[in-house]
Amino acid sequence: MFIYLNMEIKLSPEKLEKAAFILKTVAHPIRLKVIELLSGTTKMSVNELCVALDCEQSLVSHHLNNMRLKGLLSAEKQGVQVFYSLKEKELVGLLECIEKCNCNM
């Protein structure tokens, strides 16, 4: 049990496990940026994400595949292109928490 700003927070072991799983999965700047980019649209192609991230296709594909395999993203193939979207829309809240965080970073 944590007490923060006069609020009592009780998280179940299951909720803590899921949170740790998600945090480990997104714990990379490129993955966090992917969430940010996909939060502003319904879907983006790998090529669009590469341009927005200014990264090579192989690196972006590696991160996208990891996030897809862990259930955070959906992938839809259209011809030769693959389009990704957020499967877990609640991930946007994680970015909002990071934005509000006043930690000594």
N, C-alpha and C positions, 0 to 999 in steps of 0.2 A: 504494500500500500504506500502510495506517495502522497504527500501533501504539498500542493503547489498553489500559491495564491488563494489560500483558504478553500481549495477544492480537494476533495478526496477522490483519488483515481484508483480503481481496483480493476486490474486486468487478469482475466483467466489465463491459465497456462496455455490453452489453445490459442488465444488471441496473441499472447506473447510469441509463441512459435511462428504464427503466421506473419506477424510484424517483422520478426527477425529474418524470415525467409525473404520477404519482400525487400527489406532494407539491404540484405546481402546481394540480392539480384540487381538492384538499381544503384549500388554503391560505386558508381563510376561517372565522371563528368559527361561522357558521351551518352550514356544511358539516361541520365537525368535530362540532358538536352533533348533527346529523342522524345521523352515524355512531354516536355515543354512544347516542342514542335507539333506533336500529334494532338495536344490538348486544344490547339487552335483550329483544327480541321478534322474532317471525318476520316481521311486517309491520305497517305503520301506514298509515292513510289520510292524504291531504294535510291534511284537516281536523284530524286528531289531531296531526299534526306542527305545524300552525299554532298550535294551542292550547299545545302543549308548548314551542314556541319563542317564543311571544308575538309573532308576526310576521304581517304581512298575507299573504294567500293568494298574491298575485301574486309577492311576493318569495320565498316558500318554493318555489313552483312553478318559478321561474327557477333556483334552486339545485338542486332535485331533477332538473329536466330536464338541466341541465349534467352532473350526476354520472351520470345514466342514459346520456346520449349518449357519455360517456367510458368506459362499461363498469363503473362501480363499483356501480351500483344496478340492480335489476330493478323493473319496473313492471307491475302487473296491474290491468286495468280490470274492475270489477264493477259493472255498472249505470252510474250516473253518477259513482261514486267511483273513484279510482285509489289503489291500495295499493302502497307501496314497501317493498322489502327489500334487505338487503345482498347484492350479487352476489359481492363480494370479501370474504369473512369475515375474511381476514387483516388488514383495515383496523383491526380491534379492537386488534391488536398495536401499531399506530401510536399509538393513544390511551394504551395502557399505557406506551409509551416516553415520551410527553409527560408523563404523570403522574409517572414516575420521574425525569425530567430535573431536574437541579439547576443548570441554566444561570442565569446572572445576568440574569434577566428582570425 
